[in-house]
Amino acid sequence: MTLTIATWNINSVRLREPTVLRFLAEHGPDVLCLQETKSPDAVFPHDGFEGAGYVHRVVRGEKGYNGVAILSRVPMLPVAHHDFCGRGDCRHIAAQVDGITVHNFYVPAGGDVPDREKNEKFGHKLDFLAEMRDWFGGGDAPAGPSILVGDLNIAPQEHDVWSHKQLLKVVSHTPIEVEALEAVRASRDWVDVARHFIPLEEKAYSWWSYRSKDWSAADKGRRLDHIWVTPDLRERLSGYDMHRDVRGWEKPSDHAPVVVTLGTT
């Protein structure tokens, strides 16, 4: 028995429902975590996912912005979400699958200027990360085996971006953001699954801008989408995939799905 969990910033679940259904049909993860669903709960497209066999769903969305959801074809129990920074902006949802708590996050992007004094959005991002650190590190988050997935909007390693030197002052790769994300990771000694499988010296991307028409040839990507596991799940890690090809499908998200496979204990 294995358990496969995928994460994907879909950039509007209603607009890209056919794309999600195609991915589910072709790759069939047991659990799919979506971010930036941009859909109020009342109009979330449940029927299509029900028909595809993802009969267990927890959703938390709002009109036009943010939004997170977890779809599963295996039994799943909802876990209370946390309202980071007290904004009620639908950036976290959680559920328990096979005795594992799955946290699905959409961390604020942070705007364009990496200075909290000049850019409120950047301050919000740093505050959100600090609260994540304290929530996990202080013991308020659910205990036990856990997986943290989502669009964390930070590419932390040198080879998580197409040019480390050119992006050091660009939001998503600045030293202050990288330091803040590392503090979150260290709060429970999370294992960065991508770099568990992919050597640090190898390039690894999950996002390519819409602004680049020939995005694949230019390959100016960033690894913004992450999967982390608690140390007690390290020995179960048996596979990892970044589905770059999906970025090239019709009407794509600018993010590619990322999948982890857990083996039996």
Secondary structure in CASP SS format (residue, H / E / C, confidence):
PFRMAT SS
TARGET T0000
AUTHOR 0000-0000-0000
METHOD secondary structure of the structure
MODEL  1
M C 1.00
T C 1.00
L E 1.00
T E 1.00
I E 1.00
A E 1.00
T E 1.00
W E 1.00
N E 1.00
I C 1.00
N C 1.00
S C 1.00
V C 1.00
R C 1.00
L C 1.00
R C 1.00
E H 1.00
P H 1.00
T H 1.00
V H 1.00
L H 1.00
R H 1.00
F H 1.00
L H 1.00
A H 1.00
E H 1.00
H H 1.00
G C 1.00
P C 1.00
D C 1.00
V E 1.00
L E 1.00
C E 1.00
L E 1.00
Q E 1.00
E C 1.00
T C 1.00
K C 1.00
S C 1.00
P C 1.00
D H 1.00
A H 1.00
V H 1.00
F C 1.00
P C 1.00
H H 1.00
D H 1.00
G H 1.00
F H 1.00
E H 1.00
G H 1.00
A C 1.00
G C 1.00
Y C 1.00
V C 1.00
H E 1.00
R E 1.00
V E 1.00
V E 1.00
R E 1.00
G E 1.00
E E 1.00
K C 1.00
G C 1.00
Y E 1.00
N E 1.00
G E 1.00
V E 1.00
A E 1.00
I E 1.00
L E 1.00
S E 1.00
R C 1.00
V C 1.00
P C 1.00
M C 1.00
L E 1.00
P E 1.00
V E 1.00
A C 1.00
H C 1.00
H C 1.00
D C 1.00
F H 1.00
C H 1.00
G H 1.00
R C 1.00
G C 1.00
D C 1.00
C C 1.00
R C 1.00
H E 1.00
I E 1.00
A E 1.00
A E 1.00
Q E 1.00
V E 1.00
D C 1.00
G C 1.00
I E 1.00
T E 1.00
V E 1.00
H E 1.00
N E 1.00
F E 1.00
Y E 1.00
V C 1.00
P C 1.00
A C 1.00
G C 1.00
G C 1.00
D C 1.00
V C 1.00
P C 1.00
D C 1.00
R C 1.00
E C 1.00
K C 1.00
N C 1.00
E H 1.00
K H 1.00
F H 1.00
G H 1.00
H H 1.00
K H 1.00
L H 1.00
D H 1.00
F H 1.00
L H 1.00
A H 1.00
E H 1.00
M H 1.00
R H 1.00
D H 1.00
W H 1.00
F H 1.00
G H 1.00
G C 1.00
G C 1.00
D C 1.00
A C 1.00
P C 1.00
A C 1.00
G C 1.00
P C 1.00
S E 1.00
I E 1.00
L E 1.00
V E 1.00
G E 1.00
D E 1.00
L C 1.00
N C 1.00
I C 1.00
A C 1.00
P C 1.00
Q C 1.00
E H 1.00
H H 1.00
D H 1.00
V E 1.00
W C 1.00
S C 1.00
H H 1.00
K H 1.00
Q H 1.00
L H 1.00
L C 1.00
K C 1.00
V C 1.00
V C 1.00
S C 1.00
H C 1.00
T C 1.00
P H 1.00
I H 1.00
E H 1.00
V H 1.00
E H 1.00
A H 1.00
L H 1.00
E H 1.00
A H 1.00
V H 1.00
R H 1.00
A H 1.00
S H 1.00
R C 1.00
D C 1.00
W C 1.00
V E 1.00
D E 1.00
V H 1.00
A H 1.00
R H 1.00
H H 1.00
F H 1.00
I C 1.00
P C 1.00
L C 1.00
E C 1.00
E C 1.00
K C 1.00
A C 1.00
Y C 1.00
S C 1.00
W E 1.00
W E 1.00
S C 1.00
Y C 1.00
R C 1.00
S C 1.00
K C 1.00
D C 1.00
W H 1.00
S H 1.00
A H 1.00
A H 1.00
D C 1.00
K C 1.00
G E 1.00
R E 1.00
R C 1.00
L C 1.00
D E 1.00
H E 1.00
I E 1.00
W E 1.00
V E 1.00
T C 1.00
P H 1.00
D H 1.00
L H 1.00
R H 1.00
E H 1.00
R H 1.00
L E 1.00
S E 1.00
G E 1.00
Y E 1.00
D E 1.00
M E 1.00
H C 1.00
R H 1.00
D H 1.00
V H 1.00
R H 1.00
G H 1.00
W C 1.00
E C 1.00
K C 1.00
P C 1.00
S C 1.00
D C 1.00
H E 1.00
A C 1.00
P C 1.00
V E 1.00
V E 1.00
V E 1.00
T E 1.00
L E 1.00
G C 1.00
T C 1.00
T C 1.00
END
